[in-house]
Amino acid sequence: MAEEIAEEDNRLELDSTEVSKVRLSERYLPIEDRVVIRRGLSRLFEYFESLDSEKLPEMVVFPDTAARVLFYAVGPVLKRVYEQRGAKRPDFRFFGHLERSQSRIDRRAWFGRGIRRGD
Amino acid sequence: MDREEFRQLLAEAGSGAEVPVGERIEEIMDEVKDRGHVLMIDDYLAHGSTLTQIDRLFGEAASKRGAVAPETVFFAFFGPQNLMKGAASGDLSYVSSVFVGTTSRDSLFFSGFDHCARSDSFFPDDWELDAFRKKKEAQLGVRKEVGKKYSQKVDHVNQLKMHELRRSLRYEAERTLDWLESRKRKEEGDQA
C-alpha cells in the first residue's frame, strides 16, 4: 500500500492545487503512518457499511489522549457515512487525564518507556 | 464543524478539568442509555489493558444503576494480531467486539506527534499550542532535572504546528474516501 500511496502522491503533485496538500501531508505523516491511517479508515468505513442505520453508533469516544488527534481523520469518514444514511451525527466524548484520573487506565505499560509499539 | 463548535467540544471533553474516567463513563451511560451504541476509537491497542479497564468501568456503572451497559465496540487503528486475539478472548462482558484497522508492525504510527497528543488537550489551534508551551516552560523552571527532555518536546510541539497536522489528517481521510470510491467503481467494472 505504501507504493500505491506514493504513486498517488506523484500523480496528485501534477495538480497545482493538490501539490501543497501532498507536501504538507508528507511532512507531518510518514508514509508508514499514512498506510495505517488508510487501512484504519478503510476498515472503519467497512465496519459502518456492515451496520444497519439504526445500529450506527450514537456516540464516539476517544478513550486515550494519544488518540484524540484522530478525531480529525475519523471526522470526514463519519460525516460521509452519516450523511449518506441520513442519520443524526454522533456525539463525541474524550476521556481526559487518564493517567491522573481516580479510575486510572494504566497506560504506563507502553507510555512509560516512551515506546508505543509492541515489543 | 466550525471553530466555536470545536471549542465547545473541547470544553465538553473536560480538558483542563480533572474528570475521572468512571464519571465520564456514567455520563455516557446516562446519555445513550442501554439501547445505545458506543464506538471507542483508539490509535493503538497493545495488550488489552485499556479494554479490560474500560470494560470493568462500564460493568461497575451498569451494576450501580442496575442497567445494561450500552453496546460498546472498540476499534484501534493499529494492533498486533496476537494481542488482539488475547483481548478478544478475555473476560470482556461489556465491550461487545474489538477490531483493528491493521496489524502491520511496520508503522511508527504517529511517532511524530505522539507526545503532544499525550498532553492535556489536543490543541484546536495555535493559541492552545502557546498555552501548552507556556505551561511546559513554567514547569521547566521547577523541574530542571527533566528540563532538557521537556525542552526538546516543547520545541518539537512548536515545530509541529498542530493546525497543519489537522489539515494533513483530514486530507488523508478525504484521500482514503476517494480511494475507496475508486476501488468500488473498479470492482463494479470488473464484475460488469
Contacts between the chains, C-beta under 8 A, distances in Angstrom:
chain1	res1	chain2	res2	distance
A	8	B	175	7.1
A	8	B	179	7.6
A	21	B	167	7.5
A	21	B	168	8.0
A	21	B	171	5.0
A	24	B	164	5.8
A	24	B	167	6.2
A	24	B	168	5.4
A	24	B	171	7.3
A	25	B	168	4.4
A	25	B	171	5.4
A	25	B	172	6.0
A	27	B	164	7.7
A	27	B	168	7.6
A	28	B	112	6.5
A	28	B	113	7.5
A	28	B	160	7.3
A	28	B	164	6.2
A	28	B	165	4.9
A	28	B	168	4.4
A	29	B	110	8.0
A	29	B	112	7.4
A	29	B	165	8.0
A	29	B	168	5.5
A	29	B	169	7.5
A	29	B	172	6.6
A	30	B	108	5.9
A	30	B	111	7.5
A	30	B	112	7.0
A	32	B	106	5.5
A	32	B	107	4.1
A	32	B	108	5.3
A	32	B	109	7.3
A	33	B	107	5.9
A	33	B	108	6.5
A	33	B	109	5.6
A	33	B	110	5.7
A	33	B	111	7.6
A	33	B	112	7.6
A	34	B	172	5.8
A	35	B	102	7.4
A	35	B	104	6.9
A	35	B	106	7.5
A	35	B	107	6.5
A	36	B	77	5.6
A	36	B	78	5.1
A	36	B	101	6.6
A	36	B	102	5.7
A	36	B	104	6.8
A	36	B	107	4.6
A	36	B	109	5.2
A	37	B	77	7.1
A	37	B	169	7.3
A	37	B	172	4.9
A	37	B	173	7.4
A	37	B	176	7.0
A	38	B	172	7.0
A	38	B	175	7.7
A	38	B	176	5.0
A	38	B	179	6.9
A	39	B	77	7.8
A	39	B	101	4.8
A	39	B	102	3.8
A	39	B	104	7.2
A	40	B	77	3.6
A	40	B	78	6.8
A	40	B	100	7.8
A	40	B	101	2.8
A	40	B	102	6.3
A	41	B	101	7.2
A	41	B	172	7.9
A	41	B	173	5.9
A	41	B	176	4.4
A	41	B	177	7.8
A	42	B	101	7.3
A	42	B	176	6.3
A	42	B	179	7.8
A	42	B	180	6.1
A	43	B	75	7.8
A	43	B	99	6.9
A	43	B	100	7.2
A	43	B	101	4.3
A	43	B	102	7.3
A	44	B	41	7.9
A	44	B	75	6.2
A	44	B	101	6.7
A	45	B	176	7.7
A	45	B	177	7.6
A	45	B	180	6.0
A	47	B	73	7.9
A	47	B	75	7.1
A	47	B	99	6.8
A	55	B	37	6.0
A	56	B	37	7.0
A	57	B	37	4.5
A	57	B	38	6.0
A	57	B	39	3.9
A	57	B	73	7.3
A	58	B	31	8.0
A	58	B	32	5.3
A	58	B	36	4.9
A	58	B	37	5.9
A	58	B	38	7.4
A	59	B	28	6.1
A	59	B	31	6.7
A	59	B	32	5.4
A	59	B	36	6.6
A	59	B	37	7.7
A	59	B	38	4.9
A	59	B	39	7.3
A	59	B	70	7.9
A	60	B	38	7.7
A	60	B	39	5.0
A	60	B	40	7.8
A	60	B	41	6.3
A	61	B	28	6.7
A	61	B	38	6.0
A	61	B	39	7.1
A	61	B	40	4.7
A	61	B	41	7.2
A	62	B	40	7.6
A	62	B	41	5.7
A	62	B	42	7.4
A	63	B	21	7.8
A	63	B	40	5.4
A	63	B	42	6.0
A	63	B	50	6.4
A	63	B	54	6.1
A	64	B	42	5.3
A	64	B	43	7.0
A	64	B	50	6.7
A	65	B	117	6.1
A	65	B	118	5.4
A	65	B	119	7.1
A	65	B	120	7.6
A	65	B	122	7.3
A	66	B	43	5.6
A	66	B	44	7.4
A	66	B	110	7.5
A	66	B	114	6.1
A	66	B	117	4.4
A	66	B	118	5.4
A	67	B	41	6.2
A	67	B	42	4.8
A	67	B	43	4.3
A	67	B	44	7.9
A	67	B	117	7.2
A	68	B	13	7.9
A	68	B	117	6.0
A	68	B	122	3.8
A	69	B	110	7.5
A	69	B	113	6.5
A	69	B	117	5.0
A	69	B	122	5.5
A	69	B	162	8.0
A	69	B	165	6.9
A	69	B	166	7.5
A	69	B	169	6.7
A	70	B	41	6.3
A	70	B	43	5.8
A	70	B	77	6.8
A	70	B	169	7.3
A	71	B	122	7.3
A	72	B	165	7.9
A	72	B	166	4.6
A	72	B	169	4.0
A	72	B	170	5.4
A	72	B	173	7.5
A	73	B	169	4.3
A	73	B	170	7.2
A	73	B	172	6.3
A	73	B	173	4.8
A	74	B	41	6.0
A	74	B	173	7.3
A	75	B	1	7.3
A	75	B	170	7.0
A	75	B	173	7.0
A	76	B	170	6.0
A	76	B	173	4.0
A	76	B	174	5.6
A	76	B	177	6.4
A	77	B	173	5.9
A	77	B	176	7.4
A	77	B	177	6.6
A	80	B	177	5.8
A	90	B	39	7.7
A	91	B	31	6.9
A	92	B	9	6.1
A	92	B	13	7.8
A	93	B	12	7.3
A	93	B	13	6.9
A	93	B	24	6.6
A	93	B	27	7.5
A	93	B	28	6.1
A	94	B	13	3.6
A	94	B	14	7.2
A	94	B	15	7.6
A	94	B	122	7.7
A	95	B	19	7.8
A	95	B	21	5.2
A	95	B	24	5.4
A	96	B	13	6.0
A	96	B	14	4.0
A	96	B	15	5.7
A	96	B	17	6.7
A	96	B	18	7.6
A	96	B	19	5.2
A	96	B	24	7.6
A	96	B	120	7.4
A	97	B	14	7.7
A	97	B	18	5.8
A	97	B	19	7.0
A	97	B	120	6.9
A	98	B	21	6.2
A	100	B	18	6.7
A	101	B	18	7.1
A	101	B	19	7.1
A	101	B	20	4.5
A	101	B	21	4.7
A	101	B	22	7.7
A	102	B	20	4.1
A	102	B	21	7.8
A	102	B	22	6.7
A	103	B	20	5.3
A	103	B	21	4.6
A	103	B	22	4.0
A	103	B	53	7.6
A	103	B	57	5.8
A	104	B	21	7.7
A	104	B	53	7.8
A	105	B	21	6.0
A	105	B	49	7.7
A	105	B	50	5.6
A	105	B	53	4.8
A	105	B	54	7.1
A	106	B	49	5.6
A	106	B	53	6.9
A	107	B	50	7.3
A	109	B	46	6.7
A	109	B	47	6.8
A	109	B	49	6.3
A	110	B	44	7.9
A	110	B	46	4.9
A	111	B	118	7.0
A	116	B	44	5.9
A	116	B	46	7.6
A	116	B	109	7.3
A	116	B	111	7.8
A	116	B	114	6.2
A	117	B	44	7.8
A	117	B	105	7.2
A	117	B	107	7.9
A	117	B	108	7.5
A	117	B	109	7.3
A	118	B	46	6.0
A	118	B	80	4.7
A	118	B	83	6.8
A	118	B	105	6.9
